[in-house]
Amino acid sequence: MKQAIFYIVIAVAVVGLILNLDAFIFSFVRMAISLAVFAGIIYAIYYFFFLTEDQRKYKRAQRKYKRQNRKKK
């Protein structure tokens, strides 16, 4: 009888941990998405407000050059 109660308690604890893990994973994913959006906003502010037009053209040319070289390999 004591063993049955022990295993029932263990089963309830495992179910509780799994449900808590599910909530933790969803909160972690939500936090990661929020951080990505926040980083994107900061980069957009940097790109459009702090870089001059010449610097933006240079960055575009760098990306284009890297993309072209990647396709050749």
mmCIF file of the N, C-alpha and C atoms, coordinates in Angstrom:
data_MODEL
# 
_entry.id   MODEL 
# 
loop_
_atom_site.group_PDB 
_atom_site.id 
_atom_site.type_symbol 
_atom_site.label_atom_id 
_atom_site.label_alt_id 
_atom_site.label_comp_id 
_atom_site.label_asym_id 
_atom_site.label_entity_id 
_atom_site.label_seq_id 
_atom_site.pdbx_PDB_ins_code 
_atom_site.Cartn_x 
_atom_site.Cartn_y 
_atom_site.Cartn_z 
_atom_site.occupancy 
_atom_site.B_iso_or_equiv 
_atom_site.pdbx_formal_charge 
_atom_site.auth_seq_id 
_atom_site.auth_comp_id 
_atom_site.auth_asym_id 
_atom_site.auth_atom_id 
_atom_site.pdbx_PDB_model_num 
ATOM 1   N N  . MET A 1 1  ? 0.827  -1.195 0.000   1.00 0.00 ? 1  MET A N  1 
ATOM 2   C CA . MET A 1 1  ? 0.000  0.000  0.000   1.00 0.00 ? 1  MET A CA 1 
ATOM 3   C C  . MET A 1 1  ? 0.875  1.265  0.000   1.00 0.00 ? 1  MET A C  1 
ATOM 4   N N  . LYS A 1 2  ? 1.934  1.230  0.813   1.00 0.00 ? 2  LYS A N  1 
ATOM 5   C CA . LYS A 1 2  ? 2.810  2.400  0.878   1.00 0.00 ? 2  LYS A CA 1 
ATOM 6   C C  . LYS A 1 2  ? 3.513  2.628  -0.456  1.00 0.00 ? 2  LYS A C  1 
ATOM 7   N N  . GLN A 1 3  ? 3.876  1.540  -1.133  1.00 0.00 ? 3  GLN A N  1 
ATOM 8   C CA . GLN A 1 3  ? 4.535  1.679  -2.430  1.00 0.00 ? 3  GLN A CA 1 
ATOM 9   C C  . GLN A 1 3  ? 3.583  2.273  -3.460  1.00 0.00 ? 3  GLN A C  1 
ATOM 10  N N  . ALA A 1 4  ? 2.336  1.891  -3.439  1.00 0.00 ? 4  ALA A N  1 
ATOM 11  C CA . ALA A 1 4  ? 1.352  2.415  -4.386  1.00 0.00 ? 4  ALA A CA 1 
ATOM 12  C C  . ALA A 1 4  ? 1.171  3.915  -4.177  1.00 0.00 ? 4  ALA A C  1 
ATOM 13  N N  . ILE A 1 5  ? 1.066  4.325  -2.933  1.00 0.00 ? 5  ILE A N  1 
ATOM 14  C CA . ILE A 1 5  ? 0.922  5.760  -2.636  1.00 0.00 ? 5  ILE A CA 1 
ATOM 15  C C  . ILE A 1 5  ? 2.175  6.510  -3.081  1.00 0.00 ? 5  ILE A C  1 
ATOM 16  N N  . PHE A 1 6  ? 3.336  5.916  -2.842  1.00 0.00 ? 6  PHE A N  1 
ATOM 17  C CA . PHE A 1 6  ? 4.590  6.536  -3.254  1.00 0.00 ? 6  PHE A CA 1 
ATOM 18  C C  . PHE A 1 6  ? 4.618  6.756  -4.768  1.00 0.00 ? 6  PHE A C  1 
ATOM 19  N N  . TYR A 1 7  ? 4.242  5.730  -5.543  1.00 0.00 ? 7  TYR A N  1 
ATOM 20  C CA . TYR A 1 7  ? 4.258  5.855  -6.998  1.00 0.00 ? 7  TYR A CA 1 
ATOM 21  C C  . TYR A 1 7  ? 3.188  6.821  -7.502  1.00 0.00 ? 7  TYR A C  1 
ATOM 22  N N  . ILE A 1 8  ? 2.067  6.902  -6.826  1.00 0.00 ? 8  ILE A N  1 
ATOM 23  C CA . ILE A 1 8  ? 1.034  7.880  -7.204  1.00 0.00 ? 8  ILE A CA 1 
ATOM 24  C C  . ILE A 1 8  ? 1.562  9.292  -6.981  1.00 0.00 ? 8  ILE A C  1 
ATOM 25  N N  . VAL A 1 9  ? 2.222  9.514  -5.853  1.00 0.00 ? 9  VAL A N  1 
ATOM 26  C CA . VAL A 1 9  ? 2.797  10.835 -5.564  1.00 0.00 ? 9  VAL A CA 1 
ATOM 27  C C  . VAL A 1 9  ? 3.870  11.175 -6.594  1.00 0.00 ? 9  VAL A C  1 
ATOM 28  N N  . ILE A 1 10 ? 4.705  10.207 -6.944  1.00 0.00 ? 10 ILE A N  1 
ATOM 29  C CA . ILE A 1 10 ? 5.743  10.434 -7.960  1.00 0.00 ? 10 ILE A CA 1 
ATOM 30  C C  . ILE A 1 10 ? 5.104  10.765 -9.307  1.00 0.00 ? 10 ILE A C  1 
ATOM 31  N N  . ALA A 1 11 ? 4.043  10.057 -9.678  1.00 0.00 ? 11 ALA A N  1 
ATOM 32  C CA . ALA A 1 11 ? 3.366  10.314 -10.953 1.00 0.00 ? 11 ALA A CA 1 
ATOM 33  C C  . ALA A 1 11 ? 2.770  11.714 -10.978 1.00 0.00 ? 11 ALA A C  1 
ATOM 34  N N  . VAL A 1 12 ? 2.148  12.130 -9.879  1.00 0.00 ? 12 VAL A N  1 
ATOM 35  C CA . VAL A 1 12 ? 1.578  13.479 -9.808  1.00 0.00 ? 12 VAL A CA 1 
ATOM 36  C C  . VAL A 1 12 ? 2.693  14.523 -9.906  1.00 0.00 ? 12 VAL A C  1 
ATOM 37  N N  . ALA A 1 13 ? 3.816  14.271 -9.257  1.00 0.00 ? 13 ALA A N  1 
ATOM 38  C CA . ALA A 1 13 ? 4.944  15.210 -9.315  1.00 0.00 ? 13 ALA A CA 1 
ATOM 39  C C  . ALA A 1 13 ? 5.500  15.312 -10.728 1.00 0.00 ? 13 ALA A C  1 
ATOM 40  N N  . VAL A 1 14 ? 5.611  14.178 -11.421 1.00 0.00 ? 14 VAL A N  1 
ATOM 41  C CA . VAL A 1 14 ? 6.126  14.194 -12.794 1.00 0.00 ? 14 VAL A CA 1 
ATOM 42  C C  . VAL A 1 14 ? 5.181  14.962 -13.708 1.00 0.00 ? 14 VAL A C  1 
ATOM 43  N N  . VAL A 1 15 ? 3.873  14.742 -13.562 1.00 0.00 ? 15 VAL A N  1 
ATOM 44  C CA . VAL A 1 15 ? 2.898  15.481 -14.375 1.00 0.00 ? 15 VAL A CA 1 
ATOM 45  C C  . VAL A 1 15 ? 3.014  16.977 -14.090 1.00 0.00 ? 15 VAL A C  1 
ATOM 46  N N  . GLY A 1 16 ? 3.153  17.349 -12.828 1.00 0.00 ? 16 GLY A N  1 
ATOM 47  C CA . GLY A 1 16 ? 3.311  18.760 -12.472 1.00 0.00 ? 16 GLY A CA 1 
ATOM 48  C C  . GLY A 1 16 ? 4.573  19.368 -13.069 1.00 0.00 ? 16 GLY A C  1 
ATOM 49  N N  . LEU A 1 17 ? 5.665  18.625 -13.035 1.00 0.00 ? 17 LEU A N  1 
ATOM 50  C CA . LEU A 1 17 ? 6.910  19.122 -13.624 1.00 0.00 ? 17 LEU A CA 1 
ATOM 51  C C  . LEU A 1 17 ? 6.789  19.288 -15.132 1.00 0.00 ? 17 LEU A C  1 
ATOM 52  N N  . ILE A 1 18 ? 6.128  18.345 -15.789 1.00 0.00 ? 18 ILE A N  1 
ATOM 53  C CA . ILE A 1 18 ? 5.954  18.447 -17.243 1.00 0.00 ? 18 ILE A CA 1 
ATOM 54  C C  . ILE A 1 18 ? 5.106  19.661 -17.594 1.00 0.00 ? 18 ILE A C  1 
ATOM 55  N N  . LEU A 1 19 ? 4.026  19.883 -16.844 1.00 0.00 ? 19 LEU A N  1 
ATOM 56  C CA . LEU A 1 19 ? 3.185  21.052 -17.114 1.00 0.00 ? 19 LEU A CA 1 
ATOM 57  C C  . LEU A 1 19 ? 3.943  22.344 -16.846 1.00 0.00 ? 19 LEU A C  1 
ATOM 58  N N  . ASN A 1 20 ? 4.752  22.367 -15.803 1.00 0.00 ? 20 ASN A N  1 
ATOM 59  C CA . ASN A 1 20 ? 5.554  23.551 -15.498 1.00 0.00 ? 20 ASN A CA 1 
ATOM 60  C C  . ASN A 1 20 ? 6.621  23.768 -16.563 1.00 0.00 ? 20 ASN A C  1 
ATOM 61  N N  . LEU A 1 21 ? 7.219  22.692 -17.057 1.00 0.00 ? 21 LEU A N  1 
ATOM 62  C CA . LEU A 1 21 ? 8.226  22.793 -18.110 1.00 0.00 ? 21 LEU A CA 1 
ATOM 63  C C  . LEU A 1 21 ? 7.617  23.378 -19.376 1.00 0.00 ? 21 LEU A C  1 
ATOM 64  N N  . ASP A 1 22 ? 6.395  22.972 -19.688 1.00 0.00 ? 22 ASP A N  1 
ATOM 65  C CA . ASP A 1 22 ? 5.689  23.501 -20.848 1.00 0.00 ? 22 ASP A CA 1 
ATOM 66  C C  . ASP A 1 22 ? 5.526  25.022 -20.727 1.00 0.00 ? 22 ASP A C  1 
ATOM 67  N N  . ALA A 1 23 ? 5.105  25.483 -19.569 1.00 0.00 ? 23 ALA A N  1 
ATOM 68  C CA . ALA A 1 23 ? 4.951  26.923 -19.350 1.00 0.00 ? 23 ALA A CA 1 
ATOM 69  C C  . ALA A 1 23 ? 6.301  27.625 -19.437 1.00 0.00 ? 23 ALA A C  1 
ATOM 70  N N  . PHE A 1 24 ? 7.351  27.003 -18.911 1.00 0.00 ? 24 PHE A N  1 
ATOM 71  C CA . PHE A 1 24 ? 8.687  27.600 -18.961 1.00 0.00 ? 24 PHE A CA 1 
ATOM 72  C C  . PHE A 1 24 ? 9.169  27.736 -20.399 1.00 0.00 ? 24 PHE A C  1 
ATOM 73  N N  . ILE A 1 25 ? 8.949  26.705 -21.209 1.00 0.00 ? 25 ILE A N  1 
ATOM 74  C CA . ILE A 1 25 ? 9.399  26.749 -22.605 1.00 0.00 ? 25 ILE A CA 1 
ATOM 75  C C  . ILE A 1 25 ? 8.670  27.853 -23.358 1.00 0.00 ? 25 ILE A C  1 
ATOM 76  N N  . PHE A 1 26 ? 7.355  27.966 -23.154 1.00 0.00 ? 26 PHE A N  1 
ATOM 77  C CA . PHE A 1 26 ? 6.611  29.017 -23.844 1.00 0.00 ? 26 PHE A CA 1 
ATOM 78  C C  . PHE A 1 26 ? 7.068  30.402 -23.404 1.00 0.00 ? 26 PHE A C  1 
ATOM 79  N N  . SER A 1 27 ? 7.341  30.587 -22.120 1.00 0.00 ? 27 SER A N  1 
ATOM 80  C CA . SER A 1 27 ? 7.807  31.898 -21.661 1.00 0.00 ? 27 SER A CA 1 
ATOM 81  C C  . SER A 1 27 ? 9.199  32.189 -22.206 1.00 0.00 ? 27 SER A C  1 
ATOM 82  N N  . PHE A 1 28 ? 10.045 31.175 -22.312 1.00 0.00 ? 28 PHE A N  1 
ATOM 83  C CA . PHE A 1 28 ? 11.387 31.362 -22.863 1.00 0.00 ? 28 PHE A CA 1 
ATOM 84  C C  . PHE A 1 28 ? 11.318 31.743 -24.337 1.00 0.00 ? 28 PHE A C  1 
ATOM 85  N N  . VAL A 1 29 ? 10.456 31.078 -25.106 1.00 0.00 ? 29 VAL A N  1 
ATOM 86  C CA . VAL A 1 29 ? 10.299 31.403 -26.529 1.00 0.00 ? 29 VAL A CA 1 
ATOM 87  C C  . VAL A 1 29 ? 9.761  32.819 -26.684 1.00 0.00 ? 29 VAL A C  1 
ATOM 88  N N  . ARG A 1 30 ? 8.791  33.181 -25.860 1.00 0.00 ? 30 ARG A N  1 
ATOM 89  C CA . ARG A 1 30 ? 8.229  34.535 -25.929 1.00 0.00 ? 30 ARG A CA 1 
ATOM 90  C C  . ARG A 1 30 ? 9.304  35.576 -25.616 1.00 0.00 ? 30 ARG A C  1 
ATOM 91  N N  . MET A 1 31 ? 10.166 35.291 -24.628 1.00 0.00 ? 31 MET A N  1 
ATOM 92  C CA . MET A 1 31 ? 11.243 36.214 -24.283 1.00 0.00 ? 31 MET A CA 1 
ATOM 93  C C  . MET A 1 31 ? 12.243 36.329 -25.432 1.00 0.00 ? 31 MET A C  1 
ATOM 94  N N  . ALA A 1 32 ? 12.572 35.213 -26.073 1.00 0.00 ? 32 ALA A N  1 
ATOM 95  C CA . ALA A 1 32 ? 13.520 35.238 -27.188 1.00 0.00 ? 32 ALA A CA 1 
ATOM 96  C C  . ALA A 1 32 ? 12.967 36.049 -28.352 1.00 0.00 ? 32 ALA A C  1 
ATOM 97  N N  . ILE A 1 33 ? 11.680 35.893 -28.644 1.00 0.00 ? 33 ILE A N  1 
ATOM 98  C CA . ILE A 1 33 ? 11.060 36.672 -29.724 1.00 0.00 ? 33 ILE A CA 1 
ATOM 99  C C  . ILE A 1 33 ? 11.067 38.152 -29.372 1.00 0.00 ? 33 ILE A C  1 
ATOM 100 N N  . SER A 1 34 ? 10.751 38.475 -28.125 1.00 0.00 ? 34 SER A N  1 
ATOM 101 C CA . SER A 1 34 ? 10.764 39.879 -27.698 1.00 0.00 ? 34 SER A CA 1 
ATOM 102 C C  . SER A 1 34 ? 12.159 40.484 -27.827 1.00 0.00 ? 34 SER A C  1 
ATOM 103 N N  . LEU A 1 35 ? 13.182 39.734 -27.443 1.00 0.00 ? 35 LEU A N  1 
ATOM 104 C CA . LEU A 1 35 ? 14.551 40.239 -27.571 1.00 0.00 ? 35 LEU A CA 1 
ATOM 105 C C  . LEU A 1 35 ? 14.940 40.438 -29.031 1.00 0.00 ? 35 LEU A C  1 
ATOM 106 N N  . ALA A 1 36 ? 14.502 39.530 -29.902 1.00 0.00 ? 36 ALA A N  1 
ATOM 107 C CA . ALA A 1 36 ? 14.809 39.668 -31.328 1.00 0.00 ? 36 ALA A CA 1 
ATOM 108 C C  . ALA A 1 36 ? 14.135 40.911 -31.906 1.00 0.00 ? 36 ALA A C  1 
ATOM 109 N N  . VAL A 1 37 ? 12.889 41.152 -31.531 1.00 0.00 ? 37 VAL A N  1 
ATOM 110 C CA . VAL A 1 37 ? 12.185 42.350 -32.005 1.00 0.00 ? 37 VAL A CA 1 
ATOM 111 C C  . VAL A 1 37 ? 12.875 43.602 -31.477 1.00 0.00 ? 37 VAL A C  1 
ATOM 112 N N  . PHE A 1 38 ? 13.252 43.587 -30.205 1.00 0.00 ? 38 PHE A N  1 
ATOM 113 C CA . PHE A 1 38 ? 13.932 44.729 -29.602 1.00 0.00 ? 38 PHE A CA 1 
ATOM 114 C C  . PHE A 1 38 ? 15.261 45.005 -30.306 1.00 0.00 ? 38 PHE A C  1 
ATOM 115 N N  . ALA A 1 39 ? 16.031 43.959 -30.593 1.00 0.00 ? 39 ALA A N  1 
ATOM 116 C CA . ALA A 1 39 ? 17.303 44.125 -31.303 1.00 0.00 ? 39 ALA A CA 1 
ATOM 117 C C  . ALA A 1 39 ? 17.068 44.653 -32.715 1.00 0.00 ? 39 ALA A C  1 
ATOM 118 N N  . GLY A 1 40 ? 16.016 44.191 -33.379 1.00 0.00 ? 40 GLY A N  1 
ATOM 119 C CA . GLY A 1 40 ? 15.681 44.685 -34.716 1.00 0.00 ? 40 GLY A CA 1 
ATOM 120 C C  . GLY A 1 40 ? 15.337 46.165 -34.706 1.00 0.00 ? 40 GLY A C  1 
ATOM 121 N N  . ILE A 1 41 ? 14.592 46.590 -33.701 1.00 0.00 ? 41 ILE A N  1 
ATOM 122 C CA . ILE A 1 41 ? 14.236 48.008 -33.584 1.00 0.00 ? 41 ILE A CA 1 
ATOM 123 C C  . ILE A 1 41 ? 15.486 48.850 -33.344 1.00 0.00 ? 41 ILE A C  1 
ATOM 124 N N  . ILE A 1 42 ? 16.365 48.390 -32.471 1.00 0.00 ? 42 ILE A N  1 
ATOM 125 C CA . ILE A 1 42 ? 17.606 49.138 -32.200 1.00 0.00 ? 42 ILE A CA 1 
ATOM 126 C C  . ILE A 1 42 ? 18.461 49.223 -33.458 1.00 0.00 ? 42 ILE A C  1 
ATOM 127 N N  . TYR A 1 43 ? 18.561 48.113 -34.221 1.00 0.00 ? 43 TYR A N  1 
ATOM 128 C CA . TYR A 1 43 ? 19.348 48.135 -35.455 1.00 0.00 ? 43 TYR A CA 1 
ATOM 129 C C  . TYR A 1 43 ? 18.727 49.086 -36.473 1.00 0.00 ? 43 TYR A C  1 
ATOM 130 N N  . ALA A 1 44 ? 17.396 49.092 -36.576 1.00 0.00 ? 44 ALA A N  1 
ATOM 131 C CA . ALA A 1 44 ? 16.728 49.991 -37.522 1.00 0.00 ? 44 ALA A CA 1 
ATOM 132 C C  . ALA A 1 44 ? 16.980 51.451 -37.153 1.00 0.00 ? 44 ALA A C  1 
ATOM 133 N N  . ILE A 1 45 ? 16.920 51.759 -35.868 1.00 0.00 ? 45 ILE A N  1 
ATOM 134 C CA . ILE A 1 45 ? 17.209 53.132 -35.429 1.00 0.00 ? 45 ILE A CA 1 
ATOM 135 C C  . ILE A 1 45 ? 18.648 53.492 -35.776 1.00 0.00 ? 45 ILE A C  1 
ATOM 136 N N  . TYR A 1 46 ? 19.572 52.578 -35.506 1.00 0.00 ? 46 TYR A N  1 
ATOM 137 C CA . TYR A 1 46 ? 20.984 52.816 -35.834 1.00 0.00 ? 46 TYR A CA 1 
ATOM 138 C C  . TYR A 1 46 ? 21.155 53.006 -37.339 1.00 0.00 ? 46 TYR A C  1 
ATOM 139 N N  . TYR A 1 47 ? 20.536 52.139 -38.124 1.00 0.00 ? 47 TYR A N  1 
ATOM 140 C CA . TYR A 1 47 ? 20.734 52.159 -39.574 1.00 0.00 ? 47 TYR A CA 1 
ATOM 141 C C  . TYR A 1 47 ? 20.158 53.427 -40.192 1.00 0.00 ? 47 TYR A C  1 
ATOM 142 N N  . PHE A 1 48 ? 18.956 53.816 -39.793 1.00 0.00 ? 48 PHE A N  1 
ATOM 143 C CA . PHE A 1 48 ? 18.297 54.932 -40.462 1.00 0.00 ? 48 PHE A CA 1 
ATOM 144 C C  . PHE A 1 48 ? 18.612 56.296 -39.859 1.00 0.00 ? 48 PHE A C  1 
ATOM 145 N N  . PHE A 1 49 ? 19.017 56.362 -38.591 1.00 0.00 ? 49 PHE A N  1 
ATOM 146 C CA . PHE A 1 49 ? 19.228 57.665 -37.976 1.00 0.00 ? 49 PHE A CA 1 
ATOM 147 C C  . PHE A 1 49 ? 20.695 58.007 -37.737 1.00 0.00 ? 49 PHE A C  1 
ATOM 148 N N  . PHE A 1 50 ? 21.548 57.009 -37.549 1.00 0.00 ? 50 PHE A N  1 
ATOM 149 C CA . PHE A 1 50 ? 22.934 57.313 -37.209 1.00 0.00 ? 50 PHE A CA 1 
ATOM 150 C C  . PHE A 1 50 ? 23.900 57.135 -38.372 1.00 0.00 ? 50 PHE A C  1 
ATOM 151 N N  . LEU A 1 51 ? 23.559 56.294 -39.342 1.00 0.00 ? 51 LEU A N  1 
ATOM 152 C CA . LEU A 1 51 ? 24.445 56.118 -40.486 1.00 0.00 ? 51 LEU A CA 1 
ATOM 153 C C  . LEU A 1 51 ? 24.149 57.181 -41.539 1.00 0.00 ? 51 LEU A C  1 
ATOM 154 N N  . THR A 1 52 ? 25.204 57.700 -42.141 1.00 0.00 ? 52 THR A N  1 
ATOM 155 C CA . THR A 1 52 ? 25.004 58.641 -43.239 1.00 0.00 ? 52 THR A CA 1 
ATOM 156 C C  . THR A 1 52 ? 24.636 57.855 -44.493 1.00 0.00 ? 52 THR A C  1 
ATOM 157 N N  . GLU A 1 53 ? 24.214 58.558 -45.511 1.00 0.00 ? 53 GLU A N  1 
ATOM 158 C CA . GLU A 1 53 ? 23.815 57.895 -46.759 1.00 0.00 ? 53 GLU A CA 1 
ATOM 159 C C  . GLU A 1 53 ? 24.986 57.131 -47.379 1.00 0.00 ? 53 GLU A C  1 
ATOM 160 N N  . ASP A 1 54 ? 26.182 57.714 -47.320 1.00 0.00 ? 54 ASP A N  1 
ATOM 161 C CA . ASP A 1 54 ? 27.360 57.025 -47.869 1.00 0.00 ? 54 ASP A CA 1 
ATOM 162 C C  . ASP A 1 54 ? 27.669 55.737 -47.108 1.00 0.00 ? 54 ASP A C  1 
ATOM 163 N N  . GLN A 1 55 ? 27.541 55.782 -45.786 1.00 0.00 ? 55 GLN A N  1 
ATOM 164 C CA . GLN A 1 55 ? 27.789 54.579 -44.993 1.00 0.00 ? 55 GLN A CA 1 
ATOM 165 C C  . GLN A 1 55 ? 26.764 53.494 -45.318 1.00 0.00 ? 55 GLN A C  1 
ATOM 166 N N  . ARG A 1 56 ? 25.496 53.895 -45.526 1.00 0.00 ? 56 ARG A N  1 
ATOM 167 C CA . ARG A 1 56 ? 24.466 52.914 -45.889 1.00 0.00 ? 56 ARG A CA 1 
ATOM 168 C C  . ARG A 1 56 ? 24.764 52.284 -47.239 1.00 0.00 ? 56 ARG A C  1 
ATOM 169 N N  . LYS A 1 57 ? 25.203 53.101 -48.203 1.00 0.00 ? 57 LYS A N  1 
ATOM 170 C CA . LYS A 1 57 ? 25.558 52.566 -49.523 1.00 0.00 ? 57 LYS A CA 1 
ATOM 171 C C  . LYS A 1 57 ? 26.722 51.587 -49.404 1.00 0.00 ? 57 LYS A C  1 
ATOM 172 N N  . TYR A 1 58 ? 27.691 51.922 -48.567 1.00 0.00 ? 58 TYR A N  1 
ATOM 173 C CA . TYR A 1 58 ? 28.842 51.044 -48.372 1.00 0.00 ? 58 TYR A CA 1 
ATOM 174 C C  . TYR A 1 58 ? 28.412 49.705 -47.763 1.00 0.00 ? 58 TYR A C  1 
ATOM 175 N N  . LYS A 1 59 ? 27.534 49.748 -46.757 1.00 0.00 ? 59 LYS A N  1 
ATOM 176 C CA . LYS A 1 59 ? 27.051 48.510 -46.134 1.00 0.00 ? 59 LYS A CA 1 
ATOM 177 C C  . LYS A 1 59 ? 26.275 47.666 -47.134 1.00 0.00 ? 59 LYS A C  1 
ATOM 178 N N  . ARG A 1 60 ? 25.442 48.306 -47.967 1.00 0.00 ? 60 ARG A N  1 
ATOM 179 C CA . ARG A 1 60 ? 24.691 47.568 -48.993 1.00 0.00 ? 60 ARG A CA 1 
ATOM 180 C C  . ARG A 1 60 ? 25.647 46.905 -49.975 1.00 0.00 ? 60 ARG A C  1 
ATOM 181 N N  . ALA A 1 61 ? 26.680 47.642 -50.377 1.00 0.00 ? 61 ALA A N  1 
ATOM 182 C CA . ALA A 1 61 ? 27.659 47.087 -51.316 1.00 0.00 ? 61 ALA A CA 1 
ATOM 183 C C  . ALA A 1 61 ? 28.409 45.914 -50.682 1.00 0.00 ? 61 ALA A C  1 
ATOM 184 N N  . GLN A 1 62 ? 28.736 46.016 -49.409 1.00 0.00 ? 62 GLN A N  1 
ATOM 185 C CA . GLN A 1 62 ? 29.405 44.911 -48.711 1.00 0.00 ? 62 GLN A CA 1 
ATOM 186 C C  . GLN A 1 62 ? 28.525 43.664 -48.694 1.00 0.00 ? 62 GLN A C  1 
ATOM 187 N N  . ARG A 1 63 ? 27.244 43.841 -48.362 1.00 0.00 ? 63 ARG A N  1 
ATOM 188 C CA . ARG A 1 63 ? 26.327 42.690 -48.330 1.00 0.00 ? 63 ARG A CA 1 
ATOM 189 C C  . ARG A 1 63 ? 26.190 42.068 -49.710 1.00 0.00 ? 63 ARG A C  1 
ATOM 190 N N  . LYS A 1 64 ? 26.098 42.915 -50.735 1.00 0.00 ? 64 LYS A N  1 
ATOM 191 C CA . LYS A 1 64 ? 25.961 42.411 -52.102 1.00 0.00 ? 64 LYS A CA 1 
ATOM 192 C C  . LYS A 1 64 ? 27.213 41.635 -52.507 1.00 0.00 ? 64 LYS A C  1 
ATOM 193 N N  . TYR A 1 65 ? 28.379 42.157 -52.165 1.00 0.00 ? 65 TYR A N  1 
ATOM 194 C CA . TYR A 1 65 ? 29.636 41.493 -52.500 1.00 0.00 ? 65 TYR A CA 1 
ATOM 195 C C  . TYR A 1 65 ? 29.737 40.134 -51.798 1.00 0.00 ? 65 TYR A C  1 
ATOM 196 N N  . LYS A 1 66 ? 29.378 40.099 -50.503 1.00 0.00 ? 66 LYS A N  1 
ATOM 197 C CA . LYS A 1 66 ? 29.422 38.836 -49.761 1.00 0.00 ? 66 LYS A CA 1 
ATOM 198 C C  . LYS A 1 66 ? 28.449 37.824 -50.350 1.00 0.00 ? 66 LYS A C  1 
ATOM 199 N N  . ARG A 1 67 ? 27.267 38.279 -50.731 1.00 0.00 ? 67 ARG A N  1 
ATOM 200 C CA . ARG A 1 67 ? 26.261 37.386 -51.305 1.00 0.00 ? 67 ARG A CA 1 
ATOM 201 C C  . ARG A 1 67 ? 26.739 36.813 -52.635 1.00 0.00 ? 67 ARG A C  1 
ATOM 202 N N  . GLN A 1 68 ? 27.373 37.640 -53.457 1.00 0.00 ? 68 GLN A N  1 
ATOM 203 C CA . GLN A 1 68 ? 27.868 37.171 -54.753 1.00 0.00 ? 68 GLN A CA 1 
ATOM 204 C C  . GLN A 1 68 ? 28.982 36.145 -54.572 1.00 0.00 ? 68 GLN A C  1 
ATOM 205 N N  . ASN A 1 69 ? 29.874 36.384 -53.634 1.00 0.00 ? 69 ASN A N  1 
ATOM 206 C CA . ASN A 1 69 ? 30.979 35.451 -53.405 1.00 0.00 ? 69 ASN A CA 1 
ATOM 207 C C  . ASN A 1 69 ? 30.502 34.143 -52.793 1.00 0.00 ? 69 ASN A C  1 
ATOM 208 N N  . ARG A 1 70 ? 29.450 34.180 -52.023 1.00 0.00 ? 70 ARG A N  1 
ATOM 209 C CA . ARG A 1 70 ? 28.918 32.969 -51.417 1.00 0.00 ? 70 ARG A CA 1 
ATOM 210 C C  . ARG A 1 70 ? 28.303 32.066 -52.481 1.00 0.00 ? 70 ARG A C  1 
ATOM 211 N N  . LYS A 1 71 ? 27.669 32.652 -53.495 1.00 0.00 ? 71 LYS A N  1 
ATOM 212 C CA . LYS A 1 71 ? 27.019 31.867 -54.545 1.00 0.00 ? 71 LYS A CA 1 
ATOM 213 C C  . LYS A 1 71 ? 28.034 31.191 -55.459 1.00 0.00 ? 71 LYS A C  1 
ATOM 214 N N  . LYS A 1 72 ? 29.219 31.789 -55.617 1.00 0.00 ? 72 LYS A N  1 
ATOM 215 C CA . LYS A 1 72 ? 30.229 31.226 -56.517 1.00 0.00 ? 72 LYS A CA 1 
ATOM 216 C C  . LYS A 1 72 ? 30.796 29.922 -55.976 1.00 0.00 ? 72 LYS A C  1 
ATOM 217 N N  . LYS A 1 73 ? 30.861 29.776 -54.678 1.00 0.00 ? 73 LYS A N  1 
ATOM 218 C CA . LYS A 1 73 ? 31.457 28.580 -54.068 1.00 0.00 ? 73 LYS A CA 1 
ATOM 219 C C  . LYS A 1 73 ? 30.489 27.482 -54.159 1.00 0.00 ? 73 LYS A C  1 
# 
